[in-house]
Amino acid sequence: MHNGFIYLFSTNFLATTAQDDSAGIALFYIALLAILGTVISVILFNMLIKKTSGVFATSVTYLIPIIAIFWGVLDGESVNYIQIISIVVILIGIYFINKFK
């Protein structure tokens, strides 16, 4: 996390934020995405683990790449073969981790 701040403040972030009218709202949406996309999902995932078994909760990780592609397609993004191959690699990795534990 500290490396991100070092990189951020080694760029013209502060000048751009001060000069560009749309930079403030863009920063707001990035913060909103971080809060809704990360914090709430981690809380819900921990609640899922608490209410169900760990095996069921980890099976949710199989759905994450599929849902990500679904949202991308719904938003009008194109899906290419590199993304499909990446999803397959992620799913195979999750499978091997769960199988050999």
C-alpha positions in Angstrom: 0.0 0.0 0.0 2.9 2.4 0.8 4.3 1.8 -2.7 1.1 3.1 -4.2 1.3 6.3 -2.3 4.9 6.8 -3.2 4.0 6.3 -6.9 0.9 8.5 -6.6 2.7 11.5 -5.1 5.7 11.1 -7.5 3.3 12.0 -10.4 1.4 15.2 -11.0 -1.6 13.9 -9.0 -1.9 16.9 -6.8 -1.6 19.4 -9.6 -4.1 17.5 -11.8 -6.6 17.2 -8.9 -6.3 20.9 -8.2 -6.6 22.0 -11.9 -9.0 19.6 -13.4 -12.7 20.0 -12.4 -13.5 16.4 -13.1 -10.6 15.0 -11.1 -12.4 15.5 -7.8 -15.5 13.5 -8.9 -13.3 10.8 -10.4 -11.4 10.5 -7.1 -14.8 10.3 -5.3 -15.9 7.4 -7.6 -12.6 5.6 -7.1 -13.1 5.8 -3.3 -16.7 4.7 -3.7 -15.6 1.7 -5.7 -13.0 0.8 -3.1 -15.5 1.0 -0.3 -18.4 -0.8 -2.0 -16.3 -3.2 -4.0 -13.7 -4.2 -1.3 -14.9 -3.4 2.2 -18.4 -4.6 1.9 -17.5 -7.7 -0.1 -14.9 -8.7 2.6 -17.5 -8.2 5.3 -20.0 -10.3 3.4 -17.4 -13.0 2.6 -16.5 -13.2 6.3 -20.2 -13.4 7.2 -20.6 -16.2 4.6 -17.7 -18.1 6.2 -19.2 -17.7 9.7 -22.7 -19.0 8.6 -21.6 -21.8 6.3 -18.6 -24.1 6.0 -15.2 -22.9 4.8 -15.4 -25.2 1.9 -18.6 -23.6 0.7 -17.2 -20.2 1.2 -14.1 -20.9 -0.8 -16.2 -22.2 -3.6 -17.4 -18.6 -4.1 -13.9 -17.9 -5.4 -14.8 -20.0 -8.5 -17.5 -17.5 -9.3 -15.5 -14.3 -9.0 -13.9 -14.3 -12.4 -17.1 -15.4 -14.1 -19.0 -12.6 -12.4 -16.3 -10.1 -13.3 -16.6 -11.0 -17.0 -20.4 -10.8 -16.8 -20.2 -7.3 -15.4 -17.7 -6.3 -18.1 -19.9 -7.6 -20.9 -22.9 -6.0 -19.4 -21.0 -2.7 -19.4 -20.2 -3.1 -23.1 -16.6 -4.2 -22.7 -15.2 -6.8 -25.2 -13.9 -10.1 -24.0 -10.8 -11.5 -25.8 -9.1 -14.8 -25.6 -6.4 -13.6 -23.2 -9.1 -12.9 -20.6 -10.7 -16.3 -21.1 -7.3 -18.0 -20.8 -6.7 -16.0 -17.6 -10.0 -17.1 -16.1 -9.2 -20.7 -16.9 -5.8 -20.4 -15.3 -7.3 -18.8 -12.2 -10.0 -21.5 -11.9 -7.4 -24.3 -12.4 -5.2 -22.7 -9.7 -8.1 -22.5 -7.3 -9.0 -26.1 -8.1 -5.5 -27.4 -7.4 -5.2 -25.3 -4.1 -8.5 -26.8 -2.8 -7.7 -30.3 -4.0 -4.2 -30.7 -2.5 -5.0 -29.0 0.9 
